[in-house]
Amino acid sequence: METVIIVIHLMVVVALVAVVMLQKSEGGALGIGGGGGGGFMTGRGTANVLTRTTTILAAAFFATSIVLTLLARSGGEAPSIFDSAPMGAPAGAPVAGEAPADGTGGANVLDQIKRLEEQEQQPASPQAPQSQ
C-alpha cells in the first residue's frame, strides 16, 4: 500500500514540475513558454487549463503527502537511538567496579581538573636522572 502511494506521489511531483514549467512566466521568462513569442501553448484558454491542472496536482501532492505521513505514523513506534543506549549511565561511562583505562580512578572531569591544578601548584622536587 505504501509503495503504491509513493509511486503515485512521485508521478504527481513530476507532473507538477512539468506543468509549472509550461506556464507563461510573468517576468524574466523562467518557464518554457514564457518568452516573447513562445507558440507552443499560447492563449487565454491554455492558461486557464494550466492553472486548473496546477491546482489539482498541488491538491494531489498535499493529499499523498498527508496519506504517507499517516501511514508512517500508524506503522508503529519508530526506533530511537536512545532505546539502544544503556539506561542510567552515559555512553562511555565505566561500569561499576571497574577503573577506567585512563587511570583517573572513575572521577568526573571537574575532579580531574582540580587534581591537575593541585599537582601544578605543588613544588616539584628535582629528580635525579636515572640510568636504564
C-alpha positions in Angstrom: 0.0 0.0 0.0 2.7 2.4 1.0 4.7 1.7 -2.2 1.7 2.4 -4.4 1.2 5.8 -2.7 4.9 6.6 -3.0 4.8 5.8 -6.8 1.6 8.0 -7.2 3.3 10.7 -5.2 6.4 10.7 -7.4 4.3 10.8 -10.6 2.3 13.8 -9.2 5.6 15.6 -8.4 7.0 15.1 -11.9 3.7 16.2 -13.5 3.5 19.2 -11.2 7.0 20.3 -12.1 6.3 19.9 -15.8 3.0 21.9 -15.6 4.7 24.7 -13.7 7.5 24.9 -16.2 4.9 25.1 -19.1 3.1 28.1 -17.7 3.9 31.5 -19.0 6.2 33.5 -16.9 5.1 37.0 -15.9 8.6 38.3 -15.7 12.0 37.1 -16.5 11.0 34.3 -18.9 11.7 31.5 -16.5 9.2 29.0 -17.9 9.5 27.1 -21.2 6.7 29.0 -22.9 7.5 32.2 -21.0 9.5 34.2 -23.6 8.2 36.8 -26.0 7.0 34.6 -28.8 6.5 31.0 -27.5 4.0 29.4 -29.8 3.6 26.0 -28.1 0.8 26.7 -25.7 -0.5 30.3 -26.1 -3.7 31.9 -25.4 -6.0 32.5 -22.5 -7.7 29.1 -22.7 -4.5 27.2 -22.1 -3.6 29.5 -19.2 -6.8 28.5 -17.5 -6.2 24.8 -18.2 -2.7 25.0 -16.9 -3.8 26.9 -13.8 -6.5 24.3 -13.0 -4.1 21.5 -13.7 -1.6 23.0 -11.3 -4.3 23.4 -8.6 -5.4 19.8 -9.0 -1.8 18.5 -8.9 -1.0 20.6 -5.9 -4.0 19.2 -4.1 -3.0 15.7 -5.0 0.5 16.4 -3.8 -0.7 17.5 -0.4 -3.1 14.6 -0.2 -0.5 12.0 -0.9 1.9 13.7 1.5 -0.7 13.5 4.3 -1.5 9.9 3.5 2.2 8.9 3.5 2.6 10.7 6.9 -0.4 8.9 8.4 0.9 5.6 7.1 4.3 6.2 8.6 2.8 7.1 12.0 0.5 4.1 12.0 3.4 1.7 11.3 4.3 1.6 14.9 6.8 3.4 17.1 9.8 4.5 15.2 13.0 3.1 16.6 15.1 5.6 18.6 18.8 5.7 19.1 18.1 6.3 22.8 16.5 2.8 23.1 19.8 1.1 22.4 21.8 3.1 25.0 22.1 1.6 28.5 19.8 3.3 31.0 21.3 5.3 33.9 24.8 5.8 32.6 26.0 8.0 29.8 27.8 6.4 26.8 31.4 5.6 27.6 31.0 5.7 31.3 32.8 3.0 33.2 31.0 0.0 34.5 30.6 -0.2 38.3 33.6 -1.8 40.0 35.9 -1.1 37.0 38.5 1.6 36.9 38.7 3.4 33.6 41.6 2.8 31.3 43.0 6.3 31.5 43.9 6.0 35.2 41.5 8.6 36.6 40.0 6.4 39.2 36.5 7.0 38.0 36.4 10.7 38.8 34.5 13.1 36.7 36.1 15.8 34.6 35.9 18.5 37.3 37.7 16.3 39.8 40.4 15.5 37.3 40.9 19.2 36.6 41.2 20.0 40.3 43.6 17.2 40.7 45.8 18.5 37.9 45.7 22.1 39.3 46.8 20.8 42.7 49.7 18.9 41.1 50.8 22.0 39.2 50.7 24.2 42.4 52.8 21.9 44.5 56.5 22.5 44.0 58.1 19.6 42.3 61.4 18.3 43.9 64.2 18.0 41.4 64.6 14.5 40.1 68.0 12.9 39.5 68.4 11.2 36.2 68.1 7.5 36.3 70.1 5.1 34.3 68.4 2.4 32.3 
